[in-house]
Amino acid sequence: MLIAAITAEYNPFHLGHKYHIDKTREAGASHIVVIMSGNYTQRGAPAILPKHVRAKMALFCGADLVLELPVAYSMATAQRFAFGSATLAEGLGCVDLFSFGSESGYLTLIDAASRAVDSPAVLERMREKLSEGMTFAKARQMAVEEICGDEVGDILSTPNDLLGVEYIRQLRAIKSSISPFAVQRSGPSHDSDKACGPLASASLLRGYMRTGSYDKIADFMPEKAYSIMGEEIKKGRGPFNDSKFEDLMLGVLRRIGHAELSSLPDISEGLENRIYAAIRQATSIDEVYSLAKSKRYTASRIRRIVMSAFLGLDGNLSSIPCPYIRVLGFNQRGREVLQKAKKTARIPVSDSLAYLRKQGGTAEKFAETEALATDLYTLALPVIKPCGSDFTADSVRL
């Protein structure tokens, strides 16, 4: 029994995701555990389909057990996203491999970059560049290139390799014995608007879904995933309506003051003032993003902060190790992992968010944050759910 963990969004699940799972199995994994973002994604936007729908797709297409990556991590920086993923995998107590997609496919270079970013020489050079007004990402990459060479620095220039660096850093930081494993990506780049043979980016597929062009995505999804998507949409469980949600967001944001903004994740250097001014001036969410963005503050960072403000996220949560493991779904092999985890898990494991909330302390805070985020998310689905639906949601069982 060799258990591999994969962190993913599956927004939506496509053939590239299946390729990753298949390659991980080819490497010897008998059981695949997916740590999946819930209803919100790292780009600071809601997922196109609800988490249980996406979990169902994954289970029918190669995953054995799907766990939820809480919103505190799923909508955080690469470092905090990786921290949440690593602590969840470690918390299960029986994961052997941590498999991630990689543009380069060179694990040795990714590992070298993960060590380079923490070296004193790189940190000193990075501080110099930050003082010149560079973004954190650009300053770090240039510092690594200058100290360690272009080959190592280039690893920080692509999104999946960058996440790979953070996964390895976080696994090392928590002294995990889980081995990293890189699967070289195939097909178009992360946000490409063009397909490459049978492979297309998730962003392209989301675009088709938003315009109702479902026939255009059939060839890019596993047949079963496409079928599940159609069935769930007929039941009013998707797709998510961004336009409807953005009007709601703007109304809530206009009630938020400086003090609340300053306590959000990833706020620094008076950025709350810039975002506050943008909210007061803007007449749409896109305008908020546009007014708040600058050379120093990337669009993705601004989107995450604005969405965090809307959701009322506590900025401290993403730096706390995950206090529980929430199960979204499983099949027979997933049951075997859960059976093993009964003896190895270091934190509570359950498919009931209500049960996990009863653990108290930080678990209660995480669970209530997740439930509120879901309450708001469902307002932009074709069929709206009442408050507290996350506490009564059933897991997917095959």
Secondary structure, 3 states (H helix, E strand, C coil): CCEEEEEECCCCCCHHHHHHHHHHHHCCCCEEEEEEECCECCCCCECCCCHHHHHHHHHHCCCCEEEEECHHHHCCCHHHHHHHHHHHHHHHCCCCEEEEEECCCCHHHHHHHHHHCCCHHHHHHHHHHHCCCCCHHHHHHHHHHHHHCHHHHHHHHCHHHHHHHHHHHHHHHCCCCCEEEEEECCCCCCCCCCCECCECCHHHHHHHHHCCCHHHCHHHCCHHHHHHHHHHHHCCCCCCCHHHHHHHHHHHHCCCCHHHHHCCCCCCCCHHHHHHHHHHHCCCHHHHHHHHCCCCCCHHHHHHHHHHHHHCCCCCHHHCCCCCEEEEEECHHHHHHHHHHHHHCCCCEECCHHHHHCCCHHHHHHHHHHHHHHHHHHHHCCCCCCCCHHHHCCCEEC
